[in-house]
Amino acid sequence: MNEQISRLYHLAWSYAESDPEYQEKPTYERRCVVQSRIFAELIIQQCAEICLEANDHQNILRYFGIK
């Protein structure tokens, strides 16, 4: 897994534990659902920041190591 994607994945996993949705029903399955949502949000936030910096979609592809 690309280093940046891996970092966001692990960050999302740690955020999932403190998410109110997870706290309501703390099961492994619920944590995975919450983690997936947070992971997607982190990717979108990172993409938005990259777009603001350079207005170049290639920057996003390079950042995440996608060809």
N, C-alpha and C positions, 0 to 999 in steps of 0.2 A: 504494500500500500504506500502511496506517495506520502512523504513526510508531513506535508501540510494537511492532507486529508486525515491522516492518522492522528495528528494533533487535535483537529476539530472533533474527530470521533471520540477520543478520550475525554476531551473537554465536555462534550455533550453527555457522555456517560456519567461524569461527576455532577453535572448540573441536574441530571434527571432525579437524583436522590432528593434534591431540595425543591423540586417542582410540586406545586399544590395538587396537580392531577395525580401524581404518583403517591403523594401522602394520603390521599383518600382511600386508596386500595393498594397498599405496597406489596405487590407480587412481582416476580421476575418478568412475567409477561407484560404487566402494566409498565414496568420500568423500561422494557424494550420499546414499547410504543412511544412513551414519552421521550426516550433517548433519540429515537428516529426523527421525531418532530423537531426536537432541539437541534439535532445534527443538520437537518435540512435548513433550519433557520440560520444557523451559523454559516453554512455555505453561502446562502443568499446574501447575508450581511457582508461576508468577505468579498463576494463578487461585486456588490454595490460599491464597496470601498475602492476596489481596483478600478472600476469604471470611472469613478470620480477622479481618480489620480491621473488617468491617461486617456480615457475615452477610446479605448482600443481593446476589442474582444480578445485579441491574441495575448494580451497580458494575462487574462484570466486563464487561458489554456496553458500558458507557460507556468503560471503560479502553481497550478495543480498538477503540472507534469503530464498534460494530455496533448497528444499529437493530432 
